[in-house]
Amino acid sequence: MDGIADLRDRYLNEIGGAADEATLENVRLAALGKKGEVSLLMRSLGKMSPEERKTAGPALNALKNTLNDAITEAKDRLAAAALDARLATEWADVTLGARPSRQGSVHPISQVTEEVTTIFADLGFSVAEGPQIETDFYNFDALNISPEHPARQEMDTFYMARAEGSNAAPNVLRTHTSPVQIRHLEAHGTPCRVIAPGRVYRSDYDQTHTPMFHQIEGLAIDRDINMANLKWVLEEFFSAFFGTSVKTRFRSSYFPFTEPSAEVDIQCEWVDGQVRVGQGDDWLEVLGSGMVHPKVLKAAGVDPNEWQGFAFGMGIDRIAMLKYGIPDLRAFFDSDLRWLRHYGFGALDVPTLRGGV
């Protein structure tokens, strides 16, 4: 067939001159598409004599293969050129540092709990834990809290639902961590020196109270422990916690589970509405304490004629507010990310002892 060589040269020139894949596709359709020139010539083979097909058939097949190979090569060339163009404009400097990722923070309550635990560990206290849903016995009876005590009223305590027809005393959400002391004495006996941090629940809500808050109880039982030991431990703790020498003042009080009992104040002064601990002539109440009542020791299976000791309890949330200047207790539980970023601590901030404890 005449003109095959010219057809090949023309399409090879168009393939070689295609500047993009869209132009190349148009050339392919013009040559090899269903209605392309080469395709139409291939269909005309049926009308030729056998002698003509012997010559035209191989020539058209060779043309078709040549154009297909050229198109494939052109596609690879255009794809490589497009990739080079993208790399020239979309490159990344792998030597640059990673984008800073937003980090979370340690909640002040978690931080202060760690600080308190660290300080008391240095004073020889271990950590004891107990359930947050307590029995009436451990939460009240074992702690010498009488049936008519206001703390046992529903206005102050969260009671759990009882099974229908049950006459058993309902379980409660523990109102303090003092039940842990009873459970620890039952399980481990005496002597002991423990703290019991954890969540507690009371039906109260205002600027300085929330229905759920955090408390830490301390207990030390031995044969010759007295109130002087209690005062020393508390002053050493507060001096370490606040980073300055802190004096305490004991005021006579009443708690069912201690006798004698004392409210404990710490030395402070008020400057521009802010409290400064460890200086000045004012006093701020921070906790309740006393010598463990003999009835409480008996309830835990301890002989009060041989053993005695002190106990104290304070709010973790409250001492966190004092140390870090947080004005409203409710903000601890609002889950406000702005508040958490402001008052939170870094994950690698390690509590350290201060004040030469």
C-alpha positions, 0 to 999 in steps of 0.5 A: 500500500502506498502512503504507509511510510508517509502516514507513519512519519506524520503520526510519529511527528505528532506523537513526538510533538505532543506537549501533554497527555490530552494532545497525545490522546487526540493523536492516538484516537486520530490514528488508532481509534475506532474511526482512526486512519490506521484502523480504517486501513485495517478494515479495508484488508477484507476487500483486497485480493490475497496477493495484496493482503500479503503485502498490506497486512504485515505493513499495517500491523507493523505501522500499528505496533510502531505507533503504539510503542511511540505512544507508550514511550511518549506517555512515560516521557510526559508522566516523568516531566509532570512529576519533575514539575511537581517536585520542583514546586511541591518539595519538602525540606526534610531537615525542618523540625516537625510541626508542633503538636498540641499537648495535653496537661496534667490536671492540678488535682492529679499534680497535687495528689502526686506532690502530697503522696511524694511528701508523705512517702518521705515521712514514711507513709504508704498509700492505701486505697478502698472502694468509692461505693461503701457500706453503711458500716464502714462509712458510718458505724465503724467510725463511731458516727451515730444513727442520728448524726446529720451526716447520715441524712439524705441532704448530705449523703448520696445513698444507693438504691436497694433491692425491692423488699430489702431491709438492709442498710443501703450502700453509699457513695463514700463521704470521706476516705476514712473507711479506707483506714478501717479496711487497712487496719482489718487487712494489715493490722498494726502498727501502720502509717498510711495515707488514703487519697481519693474521690469522695461525694457529698450533696453540696455545690457552691464556690468552695464545694462540689458534689464530688471532690478529693480528700486525703486521710492520714493514719498512724497507729503505734504504741506511743504515738501522741498529738505532738507527733501529729503536729510535727507531721503536719507542720513538716508536710505543709512546709514541704508542700508550700515551700516555706516554713509553716506554723500550725495552730490547733483548736479544740473541736469534735469529730465522732472518730477522734478524741481529742479532736482538733481543727488545724489552722495554718499561718497566713496573711491576706494581700490584695485578696490573695492568701500567702501561707507561712507569713503574717498574723492570720490563720486559715483552717485547712483540716480536721484531726485528732487521736483515733477514738477507741471505738474506731480502733475496736471496730477495726479489730485493734485493742485500744489498750495497747495501740493508739494513734492519730488521724487527719483529713483534708481536701486535696482540691482545697490545698491545690486552690491555696497553693496555685491561687485557684479561686473557684473549686467548680472550675476544677470539673468544668473541663474548660481547655483554656483553664486546663492549659493555664493551670495544668502541668507538663507531663514531665513535671516531677513533684519535688520535696521542698522546705528541707523535709 
